[in-house]
């Protein structure tokens, strides 16, 4: 079984990239965000433009990334499912930011697949090593493609835990979906079965009720 965990707004208590932009970027980043939400530009174009607006040195940014608050209820969930499943963070966010947030929160070492952050003289740069030109969502990280690849290695069903637009495509293909925020709206519009959650405590309560070999153990990815 494979658990795909979104980061911003799911594992983190708020969207860390939006918060980063509010503090360190030109306010015009909001106009770029509006164009992405309206479907005028892709997620890759949006992220590239917004990240280029960040103005801060590495010391300031590392301190910011280390201060990202995570859902502490993830730890009991992780320790329970780690006995029978692979847990991977797949995010359309920034790898370095996620790594620092996990480390500073004392979380276990987790597999992280995200866009690559590098530092430049007065800010940060973003690359997209997990980009799929055929990604229906136009995301920097194609969660469907990554989930297909990992599922082939792990076997069993794919469980998505997410909250937003970057999770929408995978929600159609995952065997089980935990959703909150705008992902709930997407699932309702598209007739996708989902279970709502507020924190990982809610998710753990559901997963504990699954049998040892869950009835969802068939996989849409096979």
C-alpha positions, 0 to 999 in steps of 0.5 A: 500500500502506498500513502501519498501525502501532500505537504502544503495545507495538508502536512503543514498547517498552512500553505507555506509557499503562500506565506513565504510570498506574503513576507518576501515577495512583491505583492504582484504575486497575488495577480499571478496566483489569480491567473493560475486559479483562472486557468490562464497559466500553468502551475509551473509558470505560476511557481516560476514567476512567483519564486523569482519575486522572492527577495531574501538571503539564505539565512532568513529563508532557512529560518523561515523554512525551519519555522513551518508548523506541521500537523503533530498528529501525523506522527501517530498516523505514521507509526501505525501505517508504517508497519504495512505501507510506504509513506511518501510526501509528493508535493508541488512545493519546494524540496529544501523547505520540506526537508527543513520543516521535517527536520526542525519538527523532529519528524522521521526521515521521509521520502520527499518528491518535490520541486527543487529549490536552489539559492541565488544571490538575492533569493531562490530559484526553482527547477522541476525535475519531476515535471511531466509535459503530459501532466493534465494539471500542468504541475511541476510535480506530476503526482499521477506519474510519480504515483504510477511509478511508486505503485509499480514498486510497492504494489497494492492500492494508492491512498491520497491525502490532500487538500488542493488543486495539485491533488485533483488529477491523482484524486481521479486515479487513487484507490482511496482519497482523504480530502479537505479544503478545495479538494473536497469541492473538486471531488464533489464536482467530479463525483469522486468518492472521498473521506473528509478530514481536518487532521491526521487524527481523523485519518488514523481513526478511519485507517484503524477500522480497515481490516489487516488486508483492506478491502480496497487492496485492488489497485486502479494502477495495476 
